[in-house]
């Protein structure tokens, strides 16, 4: 009842707005090939250890999609601000950035090229698991990352090849930090980051090769990915490198799903001080990441077939996801994240409820934001409850 009372307080008006939208807002088919739409989302954060009990606006997203036999394209832009965790800003839109924006050409049903801000083809796609909050792969700059360049996709029978060549990471958006992008990318540190670095990433080359196959009762995909790029240090004027590679497995057996991935990120920056960290940023913040480390991800899910409550509820899924970043530098504590959650749709609303657990995790439980992924933070498990409710139109 305390939670219900919180949601209907006057300052938390998002649910009435969502309900009003649900009867009026629809994707707009501008032509047979073009439609525009978006989403409005609310978020809920409950962490009694830090006296956090927040409910309010999360995101406004606007999108456009174009599809034809030859030409394709997509763009989505996100707006944040005013509400937790951006309560330090005055207005919605004070934090805003593009998620993706690209145009493409289909040579045929099996071959296409995308040019612009598009997702790099690395590891499990499009995410490293079933979670809404995503894994530690996201905060070390490998999961759900878009960059500016060209990507070629070729499907040949059971084989899928993707090659990407990118000039730079995502364009900066609007915010109060140097980390003003949707993707977590190499970024110059803000003043509040101790021993932060000033690198920028250029000449990014990514490749991913995957094969679909049947392993017993499991419809499976196995694949390998690799990334290399140049790190330009703004202080020394010298160039280092970023290399990463991964092996992944994706399996589906009826309602059961398994996703596994193991890989390594190896950066050799040319910092004026220590080369053991590189500063990354995104979502209006910057923080240090260990230059060298192994990333492991495991995800188990179960999707309930059919609908419930006379068709109101559909797509019910439960899942558990564990990710781990083992750092190579001496004295750097391991970072871990464990998420138990469920996602489902209630008519036009998509809902995710997750119990977040993290150790040396910059986003969970109040560990050190700037150093958890480098030297480490509190080095003990923290947890909180998170939920997101979105109306997609």
BELKA-V57666 format. One record per residue. RES is the residue in one letter. PHI is phi in whole degrees, -180 to 180 (999 if undefined). OMEGA is omega in whole degrees, 0 to 359 (* if undefined). Layout:
# BELKA-V57666
res,phi,omega
RES,PHI,OMEGA
RES,PHI,OMEGA
This chain:
# BELKA-V57666
res,phi,omega
X,999,178
X,-63,179
X,-65,179
X,-62,179
X,-61,180
X,-63,186
X,-70,184
X,-103,173
X,-65,187
X,-57,183
X,-74,179
X,-109,188
X,-103,187
X,-67,183
X,-65,174
X,-58,179
X,-64,179
X,-63,181
X,-65,177
X,-65,179
X,-63,187
X,-60,181
X,-99,185
X,-127,188
X,-88,179
X,-138,170
X,-60,186
X,-106,176
X,-78,183
X,-63,173
X,-137,177
X,-65,184
X,-107,187
X,-114,169
X,-137,180
X,-126,180
X,-172,181
X,166,180
X,-160,170
X,-130,188
X,-129,172
X,-113,176
X,-132,181
X,-136,181
X,-128,179
X,-131,179
X,-141,184
X,-63,179
X,-64,180
X,-109,180
X,56,178
X,-108,176
X,-146,190
X,-119,173
X,-143,181
X,175,180
X,-63,176
X,-112,190
X,-145,164
X,-114,180
X,-122,175
X,-120,184
X,-139,172
X,-141,180
X,-135,178
X,-123,181
X,-140,172
X,-145,179
X,-65,182
X,-120,184
X,-91,179
X,-138,177
X,-178,180
X,-159,176
X,-149,175
X,-147,181
X,-124,186
X,-118,179
X,-126,178
X,-132,173
X,136,174
X,74,183
X,-101,180
X,-52,5
X,-91,180
X,-107,182
X,-66,178
X,-80,177
X,-100,187
X,-91,189
X,-139,168
X,-65,184
X,106,176
X,-66,170
X,-120,185
X,-156,180
X,-164,176
X,-81,172
X,-85,175
X,-156,178
X,-166,185
X,-146,172
X,-122,183
X,-145,179
X,-134,176
X,-96,175
X,-72,174
X,-163,184
X,-66,187
X,-110,185
X,-135,177
X,-152,175
X,-131,178
X,-121,182
X,-128,180
X,128,179
X,-86,183
X,-133,185
X,-72,179
X,-69,183
X,-87,182
X,-132,172
X,69,177
X,-58,184
X,-124,359
X,-85,180
X,-133,180
X,-88,180
X,149,186
X,-94,191
X,-75,172
X,-77,185
X,-74,181
X,71,188
X,-104,175
X,-63,175
X,-59,179
X,-68,186
X,-85,170
X,-102,169
X,84,181
X,-122,182
X,-104,175
X,55,183
X,-112,174
X,-113,179
X,-140,185
X,-97,181
X,171,183
X,-125,178
X,-130,178
X,-110,181
X,-122,181
X,-134,175
X,-102,180
X,-130,184
X,56,182
X,-89,185
X,-103,175
X,-128,179
X,-115,175
X,-130,179
X,-128,180
X,-126,175
X,-126,188
X,-128,179
X,-79,185
X,-162,171
X,-69,182
X,-58,175
X,-65,176
X,-63,175
X,-105,181
X,-112,178
X,175,180
X,-104,187
X,-125,171
X,-67,180
X,-89,186
X,-104,178
X,-132,173
X,-71,179
X,-78,172
X,-85,188
X,-135,175
X,-60,190
X,-145,171
X,-68,185
X,-68,168
X,-74,184
X,-62,184
X,-81,182
X,-91,180
X,-66,181
X,56,177
X,-71,183
X,-113,178
X,-126,176
X,-114,169
X,-135,186
X,-101,180
X,-140,175
X,52,182
X,-89,177
X,-123,184
X,-133,175
X,-136,180
X,-142,178
X,-126,183
X,-135,177
X,-129,175
X,-91,180
X,-158,179
X,-104,177
X,-116,186
X,64,178
X,-87,186
X,-101,169
X,-78,196
X,-127,169
X,-138,174
X,-122,184
X,-159,178
X,-133,180
X,-135,177
X,-149,179
X,-137,172
X,-143,181
X,-156,178
X,-103,177
X,-106,178
X,-94,178
X,-91,184
X,-75,182
X,-90,182
X,-91,184
X,76,181
X,-102,183
X,-107,171
X,-115,181
X,-138,172
X,-123,177
X,-126,177
X,-149,176
X,-150,184
X,-157,169
X,-115,181
X,-139,175
X,-137,176
X,-128,182
X,-134,178
X,-135,178
X,-132,185
X,61,181
X,-79,184
X,-89,177
X,-132,178
X,-131,174
X,-134,181
X,-134,177
X,-154,174
X,-137,182
X,-166,182
X,-139,171
X,-116,185
X,-130,179
X,-113,178
X,-126,181
X,-72,176
X,-116,181
X,-72,175
X,-69,177
X,-110,181
X,-71,175
X,-96,184
X,-83,180
X,-136,171
X,-132,180
X,-82,174
X,-114,178
X,-156,178
X,169,178
X,53,174
X,69,175
X,-163,176
X,-132,183
X,-158,181
X,-89,176
X,-127,177
X,-58,183
X,-64,186
X,-133,178
X,-177,178
X,-104,180
X,-115,179
X,-125,180
X,-137,173
X,-135,184
X,-140,176
X,-124,183
X,-139,176
X,-139,180
X,-106,180
X,-80,180
X,-72,174
X,81,181
X,-121,182
X,-136,177
X,55,178
X,57,176
X,88,180
X,-70,185
X,-110,181
X,-147,175
X,63,183
X,-75,182
X,-139,173
X,-120,187
X,-159,171
X,-132,184
X,-138,177
X,-124,175
X,-133,187
X,-145,177
X,-120,179
X,-91,185
X,-92,185
X,-85,184
X,-68,179
X,-63,178
X,84,178
X,-91,184
X,-76,178
X,-64,173
X,-103,181
X,-137,176
X,-143,178
X,-132,184
X,-128,168
X,-110,184
X,-158,175
X,-144,174
X,-136,181
X,-167,178
X,-114,171
X,-117,189
X,53,184
X,-89,181
X,-97,173
X,-108,186
X,-127,174
X,-130,177
X,-124,187
X,-138,172
X,-97,186
X,-96,176
X,-130,182
X,-145,172
X,-127,188
X,53,182
X,-115,185
X,-66,186
X,-109,185
X,-123,167
X,77,174
X,80,171
X,-68,183
X,-64,180
X,-67,187
X,-83,189
X,-123,184
X,-58,182
X,-87,175
X,-112,181
X,-62,182
X,124,181
X,-118,182
X,-73,178
X,60,167
X,-141,187
X,-69,173
X,-121,180
X,-148,175
X,-160,178
X,-103,183
X,-133,175
X,-142,178
X,-136,180
X,-123,182
X,-129,170
X,-105,184
X,-107,184
X,-134,*
